Each structure stands twice: as C-alpha cells, then as structure tokens.
C-alpha cells in the first residue's frame, strides 16, 4: 500500500510518524500545492490531507485512490459526493483536541479578562521598579465567580468548558444554533436572552447556515458592554467588521479569537485595526495544537488507515 501525506507541516515536524511505515510505503511532504497533488499522489491508495481542496478537479486523475484521511474533525474542503461516486472512503479524526481546546479557551479568556498584557508590560517596561507601593491595579478586572458563561455549541468541547466554568463559580448556559438541542444539565436560552444575560460567551460550534455571521452588529448591540467573547469554533461565525466596531465603540469589553475569517490572516483584515488594542487577542488557530493533541491526531489517522486495511470502517464520513 502506498500512502501519501501531503501537508505534514500542518501537524508539526515534532510528531512521530514512524508507525505509518508499518502500514506500507509512506511518503510525507511538508506542504503541497493544488497543482502538485497528481504528481505526488497518482500512485497512492491512501491520501492524508488537511486543508487541500478535494474535488473532481484535484483527484479526478488518481486511479489508485481508495481512502482519504483528513487530519482534522472538519472536512468542509472535501467533496464527499465526488469521493462516494468514485468509491473513495473519507475518514476524519474526532475527539483528539477536546482537552487542548478547553484549556486554551480559559487561557485566552484570562489573558483579556485579567488584563494580563497590561500588567506584563507594566513589569517588563520597568514601571514596577518605580512603584511606591507593593501592588498596582490601574486596569480593573473581575472575578468569574457569580458570572454567567454562555456557550454556543454544547458538544463535547462545549460541555467540558461548561463544567470548567462551573468550577470557577459561573452559571453555565447555552444557545442551540439548530433550535433542536436540549440538555438535562444546562439551561438553554433563546438568542436575545442569551446575549443579554451572558458575561462571557465562548463559541465551540461548527460553521453552517445557522452559524455564519451569527455575531453581527445586531448581536453586539444586545450584549453587555462588560461582556467578553471567545471564539474557538470557526472564524466566519463572527462578522469581524462588526466585532471591530463593537470593541471600538465599547459595546463589548473584549474578544479572544483563535479562528478568523480567512486563514492565514489577510493583510487587509479588519482585525488589524486593533493590532495594538489590549481588548483583542488573536492567535493563529492553535487551540487544538498541544503536543499531546497533535500526537493523538496522527495516531487517530493511523488507526483509520489500519481499520481500512482490515476491511473495517472507522470514523468514515457519510454524505
């Protein structure tokens, strides 16, 4: 069996891939352009991809291809119907990043909530050395105890975030983007009440017709001016121009984004207007990427291929 991994840089050079060589002839490339897919994969039975577009144009000439393994949970870039029509199975990876994303959700929130950039700069720039007293609290910050933490997307990650928020003394509530999700433990609120009640909102939902630009000017107008927004879902869930306006005008207190609308960031991104504003934190889609999570991810891919070799389905995506 020939296996071609086309975007290994997206999971990191520090991940041990030696187990894949037990499965067959394994070739890994750091990055691959769309126009290089055929050259690198025309003899492969298995493709391991991440963000490359998979459609009739890109895989139409791959006669040996039988399995595509996506090194992610999402597979928006894969034309599943095209793959099904060619008898090609598609597998994703699930559950590998839950602990990592939950941990990062709180790290990102605390950075803006506790005004850590300001206090770090205060010390680094030598101002603490000149202080007449032992402390300094010019930038005010608050406890989480007693606050309402609103969650958009109460899946595996969302529920873990809710449990952690409760450990900090928050009342965890959620909004169902489909309108059909009920939960025995956490209170579901309708959209307007959710926006008006939440002191912190964290997003852990997929991108679909119900969530695209869910956070718009209208939504920000309904939020508390003391509220913080954290996006760990997908970038286009937030209208970024509306977010910039909301922060500039003080409609919300701040935002932390690990996903943005268009990755990597474009030079003309509206978020760059706030590049020196401590009320906004933007990181390059790394919430999922702890050392342990990336190792789990690739082991999940290995298990998917091994199951295929044994004639079994594992994490197979259905159309």
C-alpha positions as CSV (number, residue, x, y, z in Angstrom):
1,X,0.0,0.0,0.0
2,X,1.2,3.5,-0.9
3,X,0.3,6.3,1.4
4,X,1.0,9.9,0.6
5,X,0.7,12.5,3.3
6,X,0.6,15.9,1.6
7,X,0.5,18.5,4.4
8,X,2.5,17.3,7.3
9,X,3.7,20.8,8.3
10,X,0.1,21.4,9.5
11,X,0.6,18.9,12.3
12,X,4.2,19.7,13.1
13,X,7.7,18.3,12.5
14,X,7.9,17.1,16.1
15,X,5.2,14.5,15.7
16,X,6.5,10.9,15.4
17,X,5.2,9.3,12.2
18,X,7.2,6.1,12.3
19,X,4.1,3.9,12.9
20,X,2.8,4.8,9.5
21,X,5.7,2.9,7.9
22,X,4.2,-0.3,9.4
23,X,1.2,0.2,7.1
24,X,3.1,0.4,3.8
25,X,5.2,2.7,1.6
26,X,4.7,6.0,3.4
27,X,5.8,9.4,1.8
28,X,5.3,12.7,3.6
29,X,5.5,16.2,2.2
30,X,5.6,19.4,4.4
31,X,3.3,21.3,2.1
32,X,1.6,20.6,-1.3
33,X,0.1,23.0,-3.8
34,X,-3.1,22.0,-5.5
35,X,-1.2,21.6,-8.8
36,X,1.2,19.2,-7.2
37,X,-1.5,16.7,-6.0
38,X,-1.5,14.5,-9.1
39,X,2.3,14.4,-9.3
40,X,2.7,13.3,-5.7
41,X,-0.4,11.1,-5.3
42,X,-1.1,9.4,-8.6
43,X,0.2,6.0,-7.3
44,X,-1.2,6.3,-3.8
45,X,-4.0,4.2,-2.4
46,X,-4.3,6.4,0.6
47,X,-4.1,10.2,0.9
48,X,-3.5,12.0,4.2
49,X,-4.6,15.7,3.8
50,X,-5.6,18.6,5.9
51,X,-6.8,21.8,4.0
52,X,-6.2,20.8,0.4
53,X,-9.4,21.0,-1.7
54,X,-10.6,17.5,-2.7
55,X,-12.9,17.5,-5.6
56,X,-13.2,16.2,-9.2
57,X,-10.6,18.6,-10.5
58,X,-7.9,17.7,-7.9
59,X,-8.5,13.9,-7.6
60,X,-10.1,13.0,-10.9
61,X,-6.9,11.5,-12.3
62,X,-6.0,9.5,-9.1
63,X,-6.9,6.0,-10.3
64,X,-5.4,4.1,-7.4
65,X,-7.0,6.2,-4.6
66,X,-9.3,4.4,-2.2
67,X,-9.1,6.3,1.1
68,X,-8.7,9.9,2.1
69,X,-7.8,10.6,5.7
70,X,-8.4,14.2,6.9
71,X,-6.1,15.3,9.8
72,X,-8.9,17.3,11.3
73,X,-12.5,16.9,12.5
74,X,-13.9,19.3,9.9
75,X,-13.9,18.3,6.2
76,X,-15.5,21.3,4.5
77,X,-12.8,21.1,1.9
78,X,-13.7,17.6,0.8
79,X,-16.4,17.0,-1.8
80,X,-17.9,13.9,-0.2
81,X,-20.3,13.2,-3.1
82,X,-17.4,13.2,-5.5
83,X,-15.5,10.7,-3.4
84,X,-18.5,8.5,-2.9
85,X,-19.1,8.4,-6.7
86,X,-15.6,7.2,-7.2
87,X,-15.8,4.6,-4.4
88,X,-13.3,6.5,-2.2
89,X,-13.8,6.5,1.5
90,X,-13.2,9.6,3.6
91,X,-12.3,9.5,7.3
92,X,-11.9,12.3,9.7
93,X,-10.4,12.4,13.3
94,X,-12.6,13.2,16.3
95,X,-12.1,13.8,20.0
96,X,-8.3,14.3,19.8
97,X,-8.3,18.0,20.7
98,X,-11.0,18.4,23.3
99,X,-8.7,18.8,26.3
100,X,-6.4,21.1,24.4
101,X,-9.2,23.4,23.2
102,X,-10.9,23.6,26.6
103,X,-7.6,24.5,28.2
104,X,-6.9,27.2,25.6
105,X,-10.4,28.6,25.9
106,X,-9.6,29.6,29.5
107,X,-6.0,30.7,28.7
108,X,-7.3,33.1,26.0
109,X,-10.2,34.4,28.2
110,X,-7.9,35.1,31.1
111,X,-5.4,37.0,29.0
112,X,-8.0,39.6,28.2
113,X,-10.2,39.2,31.3
114,X,-7.4,39.7,33.8
115,X,-5.7,42.4,31.6
116,X,-2.5,40.4,31.6
117,X,-0.9,42.2,28.6
118,X,-1.1,45.5,30.5
119,X,0.4,44.0,33.7
120,X,3.1,42.1,31.9
121,X,4.1,45.3,30.1
122,X,4.0,47.2,33.3
123,X,6.7,45.0,34.8
124,X,8.7,44.4,31.7
125,X,8.9,48.2,31.0
126,X,10.3,48.8,34.5
127,X,7.4,50.7,35.9
128,X,7.1,48.3,38.8
129,X,10.6,49.2,39.9
130,X,9.5,52.8,40.3
131,X,6.3,51.9,42.3
132,X,5.9,53.5,45.7
133,X,3.7,50.5,46.8
134,X,3.8,46.7,46.5
135,X,1.0,46.5,44.1
136,X,-0.6,48.1,41.0
137,X,-4.2,47.7,39.8
138,X,-4.8,50.6,37.4
139,X,-6.6,48.3,34.9
140,X,-9.6,46.8,36.8
141,X,-10.5,43.2,36.5
142,X,-13.2,41.0,38.0
143,X,-13.9,37.5,39.3
144,X,-15.6,34.8,37.4
145,X,-17.5,33.8,40.5
146,X,-21.2,34.6,40.0
147,X,-20.9,35.4,36.3
148,X,-23.0,33.8,33.5
149,X,-20.9,31.9,31.0
150,X,-22.8,31.4,27.7
151,X,-21.8,28.6,25.3
152,X,-22.6,28.4,21.6
153,X,-22.1,24.8,20.6
154,X,-22.8,22.4,23.6
155,X,-20.9,19.4,22.1
156,X,-18.0,17.6,23.7
157,X,-15.9,20.7,23.9
158,X,-18.7,22.9,25.0
159,X,-19.8,20.6,27.8
160,X,-16.2,20.4,29.1
161,X,-16.0,24.2,29.0
162,X,-19.3,24.4,30.9
163,X,-18.0,22.1,33.6
164,X,-14.8,24.1,34.0
165,X,-16.8,27.4,34.1
166,X,-18.9,25.9,36.9
167,X,-15.7,25.1,38.8
168,X,-14.9,28.8,38.7
169,X,-18.4,29.6,40.1
170,X,-20.1,30.5,36.9
171,X,-23.6,29.8,35.9
172,X,-23.2,27.9,32.6
173,X,-26.0,28.4,30.0
174,X,-26.1,27.7,26.2
175,X,-27.7,28.6,23.0
176,X,-28.8,25.9,20.5
177,X,-27.9,27.0,17.0
178,X,-30.2,24.4,15.5
179,X,-33.0,25.1,17.9
180,X,-33.3,21.4,18.5
181,X,-30.7,20.6,21.1
182,X,-31.9,20.0,24.7
183,X,-29.7,19.2,27.7
184,X,-30.6,17.7,31.0
185,X,-27.9,19.7,32.9
186,X,-27.5,23.1,31.4
187,X,-30.1,25.8,30.8
188,X,-30.9,26.6,27.2
189,X,-31.7,30.2,26.4
190,X,-33.2,31.9,23.4
191,X,-30.9,34.1,21.4
192,X,-31.8,37.5,22.7
193,X,-31.9,36.4,26.4
194,X,-28.6,34.5,25.8
195,X,-26.9,37.7,24.5
196,X,-28.3,40.0,27.2
197,X,-27.5,37.6,30.1
198,X,-24.0,36.3,29.3
199,X,-20.9,37.9,30.9
200,X,-18.7,35.6,28.9
201,X,-19.6,33.9,25.6
202,X,-17.5,31.2,24.1
203,X,-18.1,29.7,20.7
204,X,-17.5,26.0,20.1
205,X,-19.8,25.4,17.1
206,X,-19.2,24.3,13.5
207,X,-19.7,26.7,10.6
208,X,-23.0,26.2,8.8
209,X,-26.0,28.1,7.6
210,X,-27.2,28.6,11.2
211,X,-23.9,30.0,12.5
212,X,-22.4,32.0,9.6
213,X,-22.1,35.6,10.9
214,X,-24.2,34.8,13.9
215,X,-22.4,37.5,15.7
216,X,-23.3,40.7,13.8
217,X,-23.9,44.3,14.6
218,X,-27.4,43.4,15.8
219,X,-26.0,40.7,18.2
220,X,-23.3,43.0,19.6
221,X,-25.9,45.7,20.3
222,X,-27.7,43.2,22.6
223,X,-24.6,42.1,24.6
224,X,-23.5,43.6,27.8
225,X,-20.9,46.3,27.5
226,X,-18.9,44.3,30.1
227,X,-19.1,41.1,28.2
228,X,-16.2,39.1,26.7
229,X,-16.4,37.0,23.5
230,X,-14.1,34.0,22.9
231,X,-14.2,32.2,19.5
232,X,-12.8,28.6,19.4
233,X,-15.2,27.4,16.7
234,X,-14.9,28.8,13.2
235,X,-13.9,32.3,12.1
236,X,-16.9,33.3,9.9
237,X,-19.3,32.8,12.9
238,X,-18.3,36.3,13.7
239,X,-18.7,39.3,11.4
240,X,-15.2,40.7,12.0
241,X,-16.0,44.3,10.8
242,X,-18.9,44.3,13.3
243,X,-16.6,43.0,16.0
244,X,-14.1,45.7,15.4
245,X,-16.9,48.3,15.6
246,X,-18.2,46.8,18.8
247,X,-14.8,46.9,20.5
248,X,-14.0,50.4,19.3
249,X,-17.4,51.7,20.5
250,X,-17.3,49.9,23.8
251,X,-20.3,47.7,23.0
252,X,-18.4,44.7,24.5
253,X,-15.4,44.6,26.8
254,X,-13.1,42.5,24.6
255,X,-12.7,39.4,22.5
256,X,-10.2,36.5,22.1
257,X,-10.1,34.7,18.7
258,X,-8.2,31.6,17.8
259,X,-10.0,31.3,14.5
260,X,-10.7,34.1,12.0
261,X,-12.5,34.6,8.7
262,X,-9.7,33.6,6.2
263,X,-6.7,31.8,7.5
264,X,-3.9,32.8,7.5
265,X,-4.9,36.4,8.2
266,X,-5.1,38.7,5.2
267,X,-3.1,41.9,5.4
268,X,-6.3,43.9,4.9
269,X,-8.2,42.1,7.7
270,X,-10.3,44.5,9.7
271,X,-8.9,42.9,12.9
272,X,-5.5,44.5,12.2
273,X,-7.1,47.9,13.0
274,X,-6.9,46.7,16.6
275,X,-3.4,45.3,16.5
276,X,-2.3,47.4,19.4
277,X,-5.5,47.2,21.4
278,X,-5.3,45.0,24.5
279,X,-9.0,44.3,24.3
280,X,-8.5,42.0,21.4
281,X,-6.4,38.8,21.3
282,X,-5.9,36.9,18.1
283,X,-3.9,33.7,17.9
284,X,-3.1,31.6,14.7
285,X,-5.5,28.7,15.1
286,X,-3.5,26.9,17.8
287,X,-6.1,26.0,20.5
288,X,-6.1,22.4,19.2
289,X,-2.3,22.1,18.9
290,X,-0.8,20.9,22.2
291,X,1.9,18.4,21.8
292,X,-0.4,15.7,23.1
293,X,-3.3,16.6,20.9
294,X,-1.2,16.5,17.7
295,X,0.2,13.1,18.6
296,X,-3.3,11.8,19.3
297,X,-4.5,13.2,16.0
298,X,-1.9,11.4,13.9
299,X,-2.5,8.2,15.9
300,X,-6.2,8.5,15.1
301,X,-5.3,8.8,11.4
302,X,-3.0,5.7,11.7
303,X,-5.9,3.7,13.3
304,X,-8.2,4.9,10.5
305,X,-5.9,3.5,7.8
306,X,-5.3,0.3,9.8
307,X,-9.0,-0.3,10.0
308,X,-9.3,0.2,6.3
309,X,-6.6,-2.4,5.7
310,X,-8.6,-4.8,7.8
311,X,-11.8,-4.2,5.9
312,X,-13.4,-2.1,8.6
313,X,-14.9,1.4,8.8
314,X,-13.6,3.8,11.3
315,X,-14.6,7.5,11.5
316,X,-15.9,7.2,8.0
317,X,-17.7,10.3,6.8
318,X,-21.1,9.8,5.3
319,X,-22.6,12.2,2.7
